[in-house]
Amino acid sequence: MPRYRAEFMIEPFVEGSLGPPVLAGIKAVVERGFEPQIGAFGTTVEGDAGPVIAALGDMLDAAMSAGATRVSVQVEQRGPS
């Protein structure tokens, strides 16, 4: 199974503060067992393809339910597991 690196940005956001949609999205990937790297303009997770895809689905659902107006996602393949 390939490994994926996914970065997502949840809007709206206020620089220097994590609002409810961002916190909900991050919580969703943490609950899937990831330790996300939280940056100024995006959050990154890396792992096997299946778990990353499942975590992104949960993140989208949680963020949008918490009031996100837009979620941008980039996924790249990082090689075999």
N, CA, C and O of each residue as an XYZ file, in Angstrom:
324
protein
N       0.852     -1.185      0.000
C       0.000      0.000      0.000
C       0.892      1.242      0.000
O       1.855      1.311      0.764
N       0.579      2.222     -0.852
C       1.393      3.443     -0.884
C       1.183      4.304      0.363
O       0.179      4.186      1.066
N       2.152      5.160      0.608
C       2.040      6.135      1.692
C       1.652      7.482      1.079
O       2.117      7.855      0.002
N       0.792      8.193      1.794
C       0.346      9.509      1.351
C       0.737     10.565      2.369
O       0.805     10.307      3.571
N       0.986     11.733      1.868
C       1.154     12.933      2.695
C       0.028     13.861      2.291
O      -0.107     14.206      1.117
N      -0.783     14.267      3.259
C      -1.922     15.135      2.965
C      -1.815     16.409      3.785
O      -1.512     16.376      4.978
N      -2.065     17.512      3.137
C      -2.103     18.806      3.815
C      -3.477     19.414      3.578
O      -3.983     19.414      2.456
N      -4.075     19.934      4.650
C      -5.376     20.575      4.493
C      -5.399     21.928      5.187
O      -4.745     22.145      6.207
N      -6.173     22.823      4.600
C      -6.384     24.159      5.158
C      -7.887     24.370      5.285
O      -8.631     24.222      4.316
N      -8.313     24.712      6.470
C      -9.733     24.891      6.762
C     -10.002     26.381      6.933
O      -9.304     27.067      7.680
N     -11.013     26.869      6.238
C     -11.406     28.278      6.359
C     -12.820     28.360      6.917
O     -13.593     27.429      6.694
N     -13.196     29.386      7.610
C     -12.399     30.576      7.881
C     -11.373     30.300      8.977
O     -11.557     29.436      9.835
N     -10.292     31.063      8.915
C      -9.304     31.000      9.977
C      -8.848     32.412     10.280
O      -8.915     33.303      9.434
N      -8.392     32.594     11.477
C      -7.832     33.874     11.892
C      -6.388     33.594     12.240
O      -6.106     32.743     13.083
N      -5.470     34.298     11.602
C      -4.052     34.065     11.846
C      -3.738     34.140     13.337
O      -4.099     35.104     14.013
N      -3.071     33.123     13.831
C      -2.699     33.082     15.239
C      -3.751     32.475     16.144
O      -3.553     32.407     17.357
N      -4.881     32.026     15.572
C      -5.955     31.460     16.379
C      -6.605     30.300     15.620
O      -6.852     30.390     14.417
N      -6.874     29.223     16.338
C      -7.561     28.087     15.726
C      -9.036     28.152     16.102
O      -9.395     27.948     17.262
N      -9.883     28.433     15.127
C     -11.316     28.528     15.391
C     -11.968     27.156     15.447
O     -11.311     26.141     15.216
N     -13.273     27.124     15.757
C     -13.989     25.845     15.886
C     -13.894     24.918     14.674
O     -13.710     23.717     14.870
N     -14.010     25.403     13.433
C     -13.908     24.470     12.302
C     -12.521     23.827     12.205
O     -12.401     22.637     11.913
N     -11.480     24.620     12.452
C     -10.112     24.103     12.385
C      -9.886     23.081     13.495
O      -9.343     22.003     13.256
N     -10.303     23.424     14.695
C     -10.147     22.499     15.822
C     -10.905     21.197     15.589
O     -10.408     20.124     15.929
N     -12.093     21.280     15.018
C     -12.885     20.080     14.743
C     -12.188     19.189     13.712
O     -12.156     17.968     13.867
N     -11.637     19.790     12.673
C     -10.928     19.022     11.649
C      -9.691     18.340     12.197
O      -9.427     17.177     11.892
N      -8.937     19.059     13.002
C      -7.736     18.486     13.608
C      -8.115     17.355     14.558
O      -7.474     16.304     14.559
N      -9.140     17.562     15.354
C      -9.590     16.523     16.290
C      -9.962     15.247     15.533
O      -9.670     14.144     15.995
N     -10.598     15.393     14.381
C     -11.019     14.225     13.598
C      -9.826     13.385     13.157
O      -9.887     12.157     13.214
N      -8.736     14.026     12.716
C      -7.581     13.231     12.283
C      -6.831     12.647     13.485
O      -6.263     11.558     13.394
N      -6.831     13.362     14.597
C      -6.217     12.826     15.820
C      -6.971     11.574     16.271
O      -6.359     10.587     16.680
N      -8.293     11.621     16.195
C      -9.099     10.462     16.587
C      -8.856      9.252     15.691
O      -9.175      8.126     16.074
N      -8.299      9.470     14.508
C      -7.938      8.374     13.598
C      -6.513      7.889     13.875
O      -6.004      7.016     13.173
N      -5.872      8.459     14.901
C      -4.548      7.996     15.299
C      -3.380      8.775     14.731
O      -2.228      8.383     14.921
N      -3.650      9.867     14.040
C      -2.570     10.672     13.470
C      -2.087     11.722     14.465
O      -2.829     12.150     15.349
N      -0.841     12.122     14.302
C      -0.261     13.233     15.050
C       0.011     14.334     14.032
O       1.113     14.422     13.492
N      -0.995     15.180     13.765
C      -0.848     16.168     12.701
C       0.189     17.229     13.030
O       0.384     17.605     14.185
N       0.845     17.696     11.983
C       1.763     18.824     12.083
C       0.960     20.069     11.727
O       0.525     20.233     10.587
N       0.768     20.940     12.707
C      -0.066     22.121     12.509
C       0.834     23.299     12.160
O       1.709     23.687     12.934
N       0.599     23.860     10.973
C       1.381     24.996     10.512
C       0.528     26.254     10.450
O      -0.656     26.235     10.785
N       1.138     27.331     10.025
C       0.451     28.622      9.973
C      -0.730     28.619      8.999
O      -1.746     29.269      9.247
N      -0.594     27.886      7.894
C      -1.642     27.906      6.877
C      -2.110     26.529      6.462
O      -2.751     26.380      5.422
N      -1.798     25.515      7.262
C      -2.248     24.178      6.914
C      -1.807     23.162      7.942
O      -0.931     23.418      8.768
N      -2.430     22.012      7.871
C      -2.148     20.901      8.774
C      -1.801     19.694      7.925
O      -2.453     19.437      6.913
N      -0.774     18.950      8.329
C      -0.258     17.836      7.541
C      -0.344     16.530      8.313
O      -0.058     16.482      9.510
N      -0.740     15.470      7.617
C      -0.693     14.112      8.152
C      -0.026     13.229      7.108
O      -0.060     13.524      5.913
N       0.579     12.147      7.572
C       1.239     11.221      6.653
C       1.033      9.798      7.142
O       1.092      9.527      8.341
N       0.790      8.888      6.198
C       0.612      7.493      6.557
C       0.185      6.670      5.364
O       0.212      7.137      4.225
N      -0.210      5.433      5.638
C      -0.694      4.561      4.570
C      -1.940      5.163      3.930
O      -2.719      5.856      4.585
N      -2.111      4.892      2.658
C      -3.169      5.516      1.866
C      -4.559      5.362      2.484
O      -5.271      6.355      2.632
N      -4.955      4.160      2.842
C      -6.305      3.921      3.365
C      -6.623      4.737      4.605
O      -7.648      5.418      4.637
N      -5.778      4.690      5.625
C      -6.039      5.483      6.823
C      -6.033      6.997      6.568
O      -6.817      7.729      7.171
N      -5.155      7.461      5.683
C      -5.127      8.900      5.376
C      -6.426      9.309      4.708
O      -7.007     10.335      5.062
N      -6.886      8.527      3.754
C      -8.136      8.847      3.051
C      -9.309      8.847      4.028
O     -10.158      9.737      3.976
N      -9.360      7.866      4.907
C     -10.443      7.807      5.896
C     -10.393      9.016      6.834
O     -11.432      9.592      7.157
N      -9.202      9.399      7.266
C      -9.056     10.548      8.155
C      -9.480     11.839      7.458
O     -10.093     12.712      8.073
N      -9.151     11.954      6.170
C      -9.558     13.160      5.435
C     -11.081     13.245      5.316
O     -11.648     14.334      5.401
N     -11.736     12.121      5.122
C     -13.196     12.114      5.077
C     -13.794     12.574      6.392
O     -14.721     13.384      6.414
N     -13.261     12.055      7.487
C     -13.734     12.479      8.809
C     -13.462     13.955      9.044
O     -14.300     14.672      9.591
N     -12.274     14.407      8.623
C     -11.907     15.811      8.791
C     -12.878     16.716      8.044
O     -13.337     17.721      8.585
N     -13.190     16.359      6.799
C     -14.116     17.178      6.008
C     -15.483     17.260      6.678
O     -16.062     18.341      6.791
N     -15.987     16.133      7.113
C     -17.283     16.101      7.768
C     -17.278     16.950      9.039
O     -18.190     17.748      9.254
N     -16.265     16.783      9.873
C     -16.194     17.511     11.138
C     -16.030     19.009     10.916
O     -16.704     19.810     11.565
N     -15.146     19.390     10.013
C     -14.891     20.811      9.769
C     -16.130     21.510      9.194
O     -16.499     22.594      9.644
N     -16.757     20.892      8.212
C     -17.933     21.512      7.598
C     -19.083     21.579      8.595
O     -19.822     22.563      8.621
N     -19.239     20.555      9.406
C     -20.298     20.565     10.424
C     -20.060     21.639     11.478
O     -21.003     22.127     12.100
N     -18.795     22.004     11.675
C     -18.450     23.025     12.673
C     -18.432     24.436     12.094
O     -18.090     25.389     12.794
N     -18.799     24.577     10.816
C     -18.917     25.911     10.237
C     -17.879     26.302      9.217
O     -17.816     27.469      8.830
N     -17.056     25.364      8.761
C     -16.079     25.696      7.726
C     -16.803     26.153      6.466
O     -17.857     25.625      6.110
N     -16.223     27.137      5.805
C     -16.774     27.626      4.550
C     -16.007     27.089      3.345
O     -16.490     27.124      2.213
N     -14.780     26.586      3.620
C     -13.953     26.037      2.554
C     -12.872     25.162      3.165
O     -12.315     25.491      4.213
N     -12.576     24.048      2.507
C     -11.472     23.179      2.915
C     -10.660     22.866      1.663
O     -11.192     22.357      0.677
N      -9.383     23.172      1.714
C      -8.470     22.856      0.606
C      -7.610     21.683      1.035
O      -7.106     21.648      2.158
N      -7.443     20.712      0.127
C      -6.683     19.511      0.436
C      -5.698     19.227     -0.697
O      -6.035     19.307     -1.879
N      -4.475     18.895     -0.298
C      -3.472     18.439     -1.256
C      -2.965     17.090     -0.757
O      -2.662     16.923      0.424
N      -2.879     16.131     -1.678
C      -2.397     14.800     -1.328
C      -1.302     14.419     -2.299
O      -1.441     14.597     -3.509
N      -0.203     13.889     -1.759
C       0.853     13.396     -2.625
C       1.282     12.013     -2.177
O       1.282     11.697     -0.987
N       1.647     11.199     -3.146
C       2.128      9.859     -2.841
C       3.592      9.954     -2.443
O       4.384     10.620     -3.110
N       3.951      9.277     -1.343
C       5.311      9.346     -0.806
C       6.075      8.050     -0.982
O       7.188      7.923     -0.471
N       5.518      7.096     -1.683
C       6.208      5.841     -1.914
C       5.491      4.687     -1.255
O       4.457      4.877     -0.615
N       6.035      3.482     -1.405
C       5.394      2.305     -0.797
C       5.567      2.319      0.711
O       6.466      2.968      1.244
N       4.681      1.585      1.391
C       4.773      1.522      2.850
C       5.857      0.566      3.281
O       6.079      0.383      4.478
